[in-house]
Amino acid sequence: MEKKLLNLLTTLCFISLPFVFKGPKMRENLVIFFSKGVISTLIDAYVVGKKRVEYPVRPFPKIFTTNIIYDTLFFPILSVIWVKISYNDNFWKILLKSLIFSVPMSVGQWYMEKNTRLFKWKKWTPFHTFGFVNLTLFIIRGFVGLLKILDKLKSRQRVSE
């Protein structure tokens, strides 16, 4: 069953890619996607290395100790979507929209941990998931804010030339 769930998740991620990257902000979307992949992979590798979480069923188990589908496809796609829906929002709206992503993810992971062998929590709880999902979403949002500032500076520089 777990392999079928991973195959379904992988398929859904690949199907969603053209829709996620559709639009005028391709550069920002790619930065978000790849940055979130790197951040998720680093955090997940640390957490797995500290034996807080284990992935009994995962792709390429002889090569990776983490689940690369979560780290390099699923979480990055969700981050691109989150930034798209919160792009012009103020802090409070961004915070609220982060809850729309982190609460269901925390509850979903709790349910999956109890009912599948996709991951096993050892020193982990839904609150850890909630915290780390929000942390990485806000790190990515900070990158986007920095890109917006750099784009404004670049356009001002072009105007003054």
C-alpha positions in Angstrom: 0.0 0.0 0.0 2.8 2.4 0.9 4.5 2.0 -2.5 1.1 2.8 -4.2 0.7 5.9 -2.0 4.2 7.1 -3.0 3.6 6.4 -6.7 0.3 8.3 -6.4 2.0 11.3 -4.7 4.8 11.3 -7.3 2.3 11.2 -10.2 0.2 14.0 -8.7 3.4 16.1 -8.2 4.5 15.6 -11.8 1.0 16.3 -13.1 0.8 19.5 -11.1 4.2 20.9 -12.2 3.0 22.6 -15.4 0.2 24.3 -13.6 2.4 25.4 -10.7 5.0 27.0 -12.9 2.4 28.6 -15.2 2.5 32.4 -15.0 4.8 35.4 -15.3 7.0 34.8 -12.2 8.9 31.8 -13.5 12.3 32.9 -12.0 10.8 33.4 -8.5 8.9 30.1 -8.7 12.0 28.2 -9.6 13.9 29.9 -6.8 11.1 28.9 -4.4 10.9 25.4 -5.7 14.7 24.6 -5.5 15.3 26.6 -2.3 12.5 24.7 -0.5 13.9 21.4 -1.9 17.3 22.2 -0.5 16.0 23.4 2.9 13.6 20.4 3.2 16.4 18.0 2.3 18.8 19.5 4.8 16.3 19.6 7.7 15.0 16.1 6.9 18.6 14.7 6.7 19.3 16.3 10.1 16.1 15.0 11.7 16.7 11.4 10.3 20.3 11.5 11.3 19.2 12.4 14.9 16.9 9.4 14.7 13.7 11.5 15.3 12.0 10.3 12.2 12.5 7.2 10.1 11.2 6.4 6.6 10.7 2.6 6.5 9.2 2.8 2.9 10.9 5.3 0.6 12.3 5.5 -2.9 15.9 4.4 -3.4 16.4 3.2 0.2 20.0 2.2 -0.4 20.9 5.7 -1.5 18.7 8.0 0.6 17.7 7.9 4.3 15.0 10.5 3.7 12.0 10.4 1.4 13.1 12.4 -1.6 9.6 12.7 -3.0 8.5 14.7 0.0 11.7 16.8 0.1 12.3 17.5 -3.6 8.8 17.5 -5.1 5.8 17.6 -2.6 7.0 20.3 -0.2 8.5 22.5 -2.9 5.3 22.4 -4.9 3.3 23.3 -1.9 5.6 26.2 -1.2 5.3 27.6 -4.7 1.5 27.4 -4.4 1.6 29.1 -0.9 3.8 32.0 -2.1 1.5 32.5 -5.1 -1.6 32.8 -2.9 0.1 35.0 -0.4 2.3 37.1 -2.7 0.8 40.5 -2.1 -0.5 39.9 1.4 0.5 41.6 4.7 2.1 39.7 7.6 -1.2 38.7 9.2 -2.7 37.3 6.1 0.5 35.5 5.3 0.4 34.0 8.8 -3.2 32.9 8.4 -2.5 31.3 5.0 0.5 29.5 6.4 -1.9 27.9 8.9 -4.0 26.7 6.0 -1.0 24.7 4.8 0.7 23.7 8.1 -2.3 22.5 10.1 -3.6 20.0 7.5 -0.1 18.8 6.8 0.5 18.2 10.5 -2.8 16.4 11.0 -2.2 14.4 7.7 1.2 13.3 8.8 -0.1 12.3 12.2 -2.7 10.2 10.5 -0.3 8.6 8.0 2.2 7.9 10.7 -0.4 6.0 12.7 -1.8 4.1 9.7 1.0 3.5 7.2 4.7 2.6 7.2 5.7 5.7 5.2 7.3 7.3 8.2 7.8 6.5 11.8 8.1 9.2 14.5 10.5 8.4 17.3 11.1 11.8 18.9 8.7 13.7 16.8 5.1 15.0 17.1 2.6 16.9 14.9 3.7 20.0 16.6 7.3 19.5 15.3 5.8 19.1 11.8 3.7 22.3 12.3 6.7 24.3 13.5 9.1 23.1 10.8 6.5 23.5 8.0 5.9 27.1 9.1 9.6 27.8 9.6 10.4 26.7 6.1 7.5 28.5 4.6 8.6 31.8 6.2 12.2 31.2 5.1 11.0 30.8 1.6 8.8 33.9 1.9 11.8 35.8 3.1 13.7 34.8 -0.1 10.8 36.0 -2.1 10.7 39.3 -0.2 14.4 39.7 -0.9 13.9 39.0 -4.6 11.1 41.7 -4.7 13.5 44.2 -3.1 16.3 43.3 -5.5 13.9 43.6 -8.5 12.8 47.1 -7.4 16.4 48.2 -6.9 17.3 46.8 -10.3 14.4 48.6 -12.0 15.3 51.9 -10.3 18.9 51.5 -11.5 17.7 51.0 -15.1 15.5 54.1 -14.9 18.3 56.3 -13.6 20.7 55.2 -16.3 
